[in-house]
């Protein structure tokens, strides 16, 4: 019996943003692995086992799922958003790279999902309309100095920046430091979008300027988009503003 592991993106949280491909992969699975709150998004199915673990146990979670698949089971590893964006697809690949040689012969697939920066951008218009990048503010897996250098480089090059993992109880200061650093490169009026829990009942969207943004308004469920010097806000009487980054850059054709 041949086992398989599917690493599945659940999207930002709303059932409407779960892709048909992801829904079918979940339905085929004998066992589900994942961070507890992500598993809670998946409806229970008779005969399907669940294996929840803590958010900081990505390596051991991936290894456990691979061991289970190697026994012949069809295993699904669930991940919020897209599994390839700061998520479980890389953790699974790392375990295959350094783990049991038999894992390399498993049928492994990655099923994409709507990542948070796309969901937040869609709520406010088109802030990612031109060149952009994504940076995780967590220093759990890389030094804070690397984060600072990447912020400097991205802002200095004119990228719109999406910030993942912006703040937590263990890291309450880093988002404020990141804004301080970005203010050295960007105009005070640069738009900043906070999108929390998009697609879920507690969704919250805020649009601020870089000089006035308050880091304490964010938590780990928040995705932050910092505009480039070209990003604009269109005020609309009686309606939410639109935020967009023009596709044309002076000197283009």
Number of C-alpha atoms within 10 A of each C-alpha: 7 12 19 23 29 24 31 30 30 29 26 27 22 14 14 10 16 19 18 10 13 21 16 10 19 25 15 13 20 17 21 22 22 27 21 15 14 18 21 12 14 15 8 12 12 6 9 14 13 18 15 15 16 11 12 10 11 19 15 14 23 25 19 15 25 28 17 17 24 23 12 14 19 22 29 29 27 28 28 25 26 24 25 19 20 18 17 26 25 17 19 23 15 14 20 19 12 9 13 13 10 11 21 15 12 17 14 19 14 19 20 22 23 20 22 27 24 17 20 27 22 15 17 19 17 18 33 26 16 18 15 19 15 19 16 16 21 20 14 9 7 11 10 14 10 12 18 17 11 15 24 16 13 20 23 15 12 17 21 25 23 25 24 21 20 25 23 15 8 8 14 15 14 20 22 16 13 18 18 13 16 21 16 12 18 19 16 14 17 20 24 25 25 22 24 23 21 23 18 12 9 8 13 14 16 13 19 16 16 21 16 10 17 13 18 11 11 19 18 13 18 25 26 26 25 26 30 28 19 19 22 18 19 11 11 9 7 6 7 13 14 17 25 22 22 15 12 11 10 5 5 6 5
